[in-house]
Amino acid sequence: MMAQAYAPFPLSRPRRLRRTPALRGLVREDRLSVKDLIWPVFVCDGEGVIQEVASMPGVIRRSVDLIVEAAAEAHELGIPAICLFPYTDPSLKTDGCEEAWNPDNLSNRAIRAIKATVPDIAIMTDVALDPYNAQGHDGIVRNGEIVNDDSVEALVKMALAQAEAGADILGPSDMMDNRIAAMRTALEQAGHIHTTIMSYAAKYASAYYGPFRDAVGASGALKGDKKTYQLDPLNAEEGLRCVERDLAEGADMVMVKPGMPYLDLCHRVKTRFGVPTFAYQVSGEYAMIQAAAANGWIDGERVMMESLMAFRRAGCDGVLTYLAPEAAKRIRAGWE
């Protein structure tokens, strides 16, 4: 980028361009749009069921019928996609994770129900075994080890079941080696040539995920930690290598997770690869904003919008955020 040459003061007064909303709008370097938002939602069993998530104020689990209503709300607001996460009955969790590829599991029932009622909204899914794993891990555990290749086989079956149900975007969040190549090959062979993969390509072993694990019921089940497959928070170059690998294996889009603590990675991924790049404003980020706002320590609305602007400024094409409906309403109302 070429350096800008400015006349000396007072010939140059940068504040001239900040004087009115109209002028600020004319020179704004980026835009935050409703089309930049993906709304993660939690689905649970039953009918007419709403369950609050205590560690994520304002976030609820919904039964399939109410998830359909949420999808309709999102579509009406102009949000282009929702992402489904299941709260699986503990009795269905096993060491083999077989419920993950059950055609009639919660996620797959929700996909079909949404497509029948709100066909134009894109549905993203989570491809990882932790909601179905008796030990709470994203892969299959044997003798205390999260085994890679058997986990990939299970993840492929899970991905195919979701594609069959009608998912538009698969979100492999497991961080197993070679899972993108295996999924892409299987999808092509099964005729799902249009199914998109947004890989959680740079997913870090973060402390920001705690409230999410509460939301999907994985907190109590988790044994140990996820440091043998999720990335070390100090390893930026490794994150870039993982992004490059997943693109080479057939990912259409990539994600950095968590979001705001890893904005440097978002920027570097977009700058180096120039591909559709997303971030996940994760549960811990959301919970901190909500808690501080509830205590009157911050202006929650303004911090919400500023946090989302940060992703766009860093180069992200979009962001998964639990704040999507509120942010969409503010954007549509002409918020500045």
N, C-alpha and C positions, 0 to 999 in steps of 0.2 A: 504494500500500500504506500502510495506517495505521500510524503509529508505535506500538510497544508500550509501555505504561506499566508500569514495574516498581517494586515496593516497595523502599525503601532496605535496604541490608545492615544487619543479618543476616536481616531478614524475607525478603529475596530472596537465595537462594544458588543461582545457576545450576548449580553443580556437582552439586546434588542429582539432576538429570536425567541426569547422566553416570555415576552411581555403579555401575551394573550393566549387563550386556548386555541384560537384559530392559527396563530403563528406556530405555536408548539406542535400542533397537528401537522402542519405543512412540512416541518423539518424532522419529524420523528423518524428515527433510523430503523425501527422495526415495528411490528404490529402483533398484538395478541388477539387471536380470533377464536370464536367458538369451535371452529374446525380444527384447532390445535389440541383439542381435549379428548381424552379417553376416560370413561368413568368406570372404575373397578367396583363391582357389586358382589355381595355375598348371598348365596342361595342356600336355603335350608329345607328340610322336609316338611310335609304337612300342607294345609290349605288355609289361607287367610292368616298366616303366621308372621309376626314381626318379633324379632328378638334384638334387644339393644346390645351393643358391644361396649362394655363398661370402660375399656381403655381407649376407645375411639368415640368420644362424645359426638352424637349426631349421625353416626354410622349404624346401620341396622342390617341384620340378616333378614331376608325375605323368602317366603315360600315361592314356588314356581309361578303361581298365579299372580303374585304381587311383583315378582321380577319382570313379568310381562308388562305390567303397568309402569314399572320403572323404566323399562326400555321405551315405552311409548312416550313417557315424559321426556326422556333424553332426546328422542327423535324430534319432538315438538320444539325443544330448545335449540335444535340444530347441532347437537353433539353427534359426531359421526359414528362413534363406536362405544360399546361397553365391553368390559372384560369380566368374565364369570369366574368366581371362586366358590367352591362348595364347602359347606360345613357338614362333614360326613358323620353319620351315626357311628359312635365308637365300636358298636358290635360288628360293623362292616370292615373295620380296619384289620389287616392281616400282615404277616411278614412277607407274603408274596404279592400284596397290593392288587389282588385280582379285581376289586371293585373299580379300579382306575379305568379299565377298558370295558366295563359292563355297558352295553348299549343303552340301558335304562337307568344309569346312575344319574345323580342330581344334575350334573352339568349337561349331560346329553339330553335329558328331558327338557331342561330349560332352553337349550339351543333350539330344539324343535318347536317348543311353544312360542318362543319369540319370533322365529321365522314365519310361523303361521299367522301371526298378528301384526308384527312390525317388520315386514320383509326387507325394508330398505336400510335398516340400521345394520352396521357391521358388527359381528360378534367375534370377540377375541376370547380365547380360552387359555388356561394355565396348563402346561404340560410338565408336571412334576408329580412325584409319588407321595409327597408328605401328607396330603389330606387323606390318603388311603393306607398309610404305612403305620403298623402297630408301634413302630419305634420312632416315628415322627421325622424320618429323613426323606430327602428328595430322591434317594436311590434305595435299592434293596440292600439290606444289611445281613452279612453272614459272619459269624464269629467276631462281631464287633467291627468289621470292615464294611464300608460302603462299596460294594463291588460295581465296577464300571460296566462291563460288557453285558451282564445279565440285566442291569438296570436299563441299558439302552434298548434291549429287546422289549422290555416291559413298556418303556416310553413310546416306542414305535407302535405297539398295539393300542396304547392310549391315544396317540395322535390320529391313528386311522379311525378309531371309534368316533372321535370328535369331528373329523372330516366327514364321515358318513352321516353324522347327525346334522351337518350343515354349517359348521363353523367356518368363518371367513378367514380368520387370522389365528394361527397356532402360536402360542407363546411359550417355547421351551425355557423353563426357568431353573432347570436342574443342575446345569454346569458339568454334566458328564462329558467325557471326551468322545468325539465322533457322533454325537447324537443328531446333529443337524444333517450330516450326510446320510445317516441311516433313515431318518424320517423322510428326507426329500426323495430318496430312492424308492422307499415304500409307497409314498404318495403318488409318485409318477407311475409306478407299476400298477397301482390300484385305480388309476384313471383320475385322480384328484389333482389334475395339472394346474388348476387355478387356485388351489389352497395356498394362502400366503403364510410365510413364517416370519414372525418378528422374534428374533433370538434375543434372550437375555444374555448378551454376549459378554458383557463385563459386569458380572454380579459379584458383589463383595460380601465377605463374611462380616456383616455389620450388626451392631447393637441396635440399629434403628427398626428392626423387624418385629420387635416384641409384641406390640398390639395386634399386628396382622396374625401372628400365630394364635393369639387369643380368638380372633375372629373366625379362623378356620378350625379351631379346636385342636391345634397341633402342639400347643405349649406343654401340656401335661405329658404328652406321649414322647416328646423329644428326649433322646438319651445321648448325652455328650453334646458336641457342637458340629458345625458344618465346615470347619476350616480345611478339611482334606479335599473339598471340591469347590467351595466358593473362594474368591480371590482374597489375598492379603491386602488390607486397606492401604498399605504403603506401596503397592506395586502397580504403577501406572503403565510401564512398558509391557508388563505381562497382560494387562487389560487390553492394550492395543493389539497384542499378538492374538488374543482370543477373538477379538472382533475380526481381524483379518482371516483367521481360520474359519470362523462361522460363515463369513461371506464366501470364501472359497468352497465351502461345503453346500451352499445353496440357500442361505438366508436371504430374504428379500429386504428386510429391515433389521436394525439392531437397536438394542436398548442398553443404557447404563443404569445401574441400580445399586444403591440409592441415588437420589437426585441431587439436591442442593449441596451435600457434602462432597459431591464428585463432579461439580460443574467443570472443573479443569479437564476431566476425562471426556465429558460431553463435547467440549470445544475441540479437543484434540482429535476425537473420532470424526467429527464432522469435517474438520480441516484436512485430515489425512485421507479419508476415504470418500468423502462427498456423497455418501449414501443416506437414505432416509434414517434419521437418528432420533431416538426417543429417550426419554428419561422417565423414571417412576418416582413420583413424590410419595415416598413410602409412609407407612402407618405412623412411625415415630415422628416424622416431620409433621404430619397432619396433627397428631396428638399434641405436640408442643405448641403449635399455632393455636389450637382450640383451647388448651389449658391456659395459656398466657392471655388470650382474649377473654376467657371466662373470669379471670382474676382482675381484669381491667388494666393489665400491664402493657398491652399493645392495642392498637386499633385493628381488630381482627380482619375486617374487610379489606383495609388497605394493605396489610401484610400479606393476606391471601393473594391479592392481585400482584403485588410486587414480587412475591416468590415465584409466581408463574411467569412473570416477565423475565426473570433471571434465566429460565430455561431457553426462552426464545433468543435472548441476548447471547447466550453461550453457543447458539447454533442449532438447538434442537428443533426438529420439525413438529414435534408434539410432545405431550406429557400425559402420563397416566396419573390422575389425581382424584382423591375422594371429594375434593372441592369442586368438581366439574359442574354440577348443576348450579351451585351458587355463583361460581365464576361466570357461567354462561348467562345467567340472568343479569349480572352486572355489566357484562360486555354488551349485551343486547340493549340495555338501557342507556348506553353511551357513556359508560363510566370513564372518568379520567383520574 
